[in-house]
Amino acid sequence: MKTAIQPVFTVHLNHIRNNYKMLCAKAAPARTAAVVKDNAYGLGAEHIVRTLYPTCRTFFVAYAWEGAQIRPFAPDADIYVLQGIGSDDLKTVKENHLIPVLSSLEDVAWWHNQGISDIKPALQIDTGLNRLGVRPTELNQLTPEQRQNISLFMSHLACPDTPDHPMNAYQRNIFEECRQLFPHVPLSLSASGGTLLGSEYTYDLVRIGALLYGITRPTPDDLGLKSALTVQARVLQTVPLNAGENISYGATFTAAHPMKIAIVSIGYGDGLFVSLSNKGRFWVDGKSLPILGRVCMDSTICDITKAPDLRPGDLIDVLNDTYTPDDMARDAGTSAYEILSRFGKGIRFIRKEEK
Ligand SMILES: *Cc1c(COP(=O)(O)O)cnc(C)c1O
């Protein structure tokens, strides 16, 4: 009889701790902040903040409520709120001493009218991403008081994963020009990708998410970072299949010859991408088990012809040390960020690995 049915998600806090150490060394003398938005890329903001604090004293979240959630585990840390804050967030911001990232002249003026003198906001400028940020041509509209009264001057790169991309130097030059207006204010330009571009890009503070969780993307990983998430799922049933039989909704796979398949207990309800249908693979003992047919809500079918001894209740690997979110992202046609974020929303049972 099977001992358990549900998938096993393991967050390797020890990997995150080691990754953080290596990233600090790489970015030094710049300080390394941990980006824990979206529940720390799905992995559990509370556990990750507990793991990194007090070594890490600067965190970035997207929303004020996320900052309030992690404040108890990082009592003295600077917690920046990337999306900025609305008037509904003021109470949360004051009670938890959260630092808003202001990204428009309107937001700056509004913040200064609130008279919250013990919190110095960050100012984000847009240097070419055209997402959030005050435009460089608008900076002269800030009053001297607004200009002095900030704790971080920041921007965000568009193409740091492509080291030769002209956008990198282009954005850095604009950042250099604009920073002149903000003497003595700490500077931050880079997230994960920018940090790997080298010391010209690290300034005073780097804001690291992806690399911390072991997402290394196209950049060769010479730091030895390790993936923070492994996922395993249980075989529910194994079935011999005759040539000509179809698999799953839509009958998108037809067996060309007799084969053996396993019905595995993980699906898009757990965060597995439907785009892995007929494209992805699971793993057992280093053997890849191709996903066959369409991924369902709670189950997925794979070819176990090469691993015929698998039995109901056995665990197979969905993500492991050698098939990482980066690898799965290539098969699924998305980014490793989205792989983690999606699994994060599917995680209902989590195992924390401290060793
Ligand atoms: C998400 C985000 C980061 C972290 O990016 P990674 O590529 O995951 O390191 C840093 N800064 C800003 C403004 C972000 O939105």
The ligand as a Tripos MOL2 file, in Angstrom:
@<TRIPOS>MOLECULE
LIG
   15    15     1     0     0
SMALL
NO_CHARGES

@<TRIPOS>ATOM
      1 C1         12.5420   41.2830   -8.6970 C.3       1 LIG1
      2 C2         13.4890   42.4180   -8.5950 C.ar      1 LIG1
      3 C3         14.8130   42.2010   -8.1890 C.ar      1 LIG1
      4 C4         15.4030   40.8100   -8.0430 C.3       1 LIG1
      5 O1         15.6950   40.3060   -9.3360 O.3       1 LIG1
      6 P1         16.4720   38.9340   -9.5610 P.3       1 LIG1
      7 O2         16.7270   38.8970  -11.0240 O.co2     1 LIG1
      8 O3         15.5500   37.8440   -9.1320 O.co2     1 LIG1
      9 O4         17.7100   38.9610   -8.7460 O.co2     1 LIG1
     10 C5         15.6080   43.3110   -7.9480 C.ar      1 LIG1
     11 N1         15.1400   44.5710   -8.1580 N.ar      1 LIG1
     12 C6         13.8800   44.8050   -8.5970 C.ar      1 LIG1
     13 C7         13.4510   46.2210   -8.8230 C.3       1 LIG1
     14 C8         13.0240   43.7370   -8.8460 C.ar      1 LIG1
     15 O5         11.7860   43.9820   -9.3010 O.3       1 LIG1
@<TRIPOS>BOND
     1     1     2 1
     2     2     3 ar
     3     2    14 ar
     4     3     4 1
     5     3    10 ar
     6     4     5 1
     7     5     6 1
     8     6     7 2
     9     6     8 1
    10     6     9 1
    11    10    11 ar
    12    11    12 ar
    13    12    13 1
    14    12    14 ar
    15    14    15 1
@<TRIPOS>SUBSTRUCTURE
     1 LIG1         1 GROUP 0 **** ****
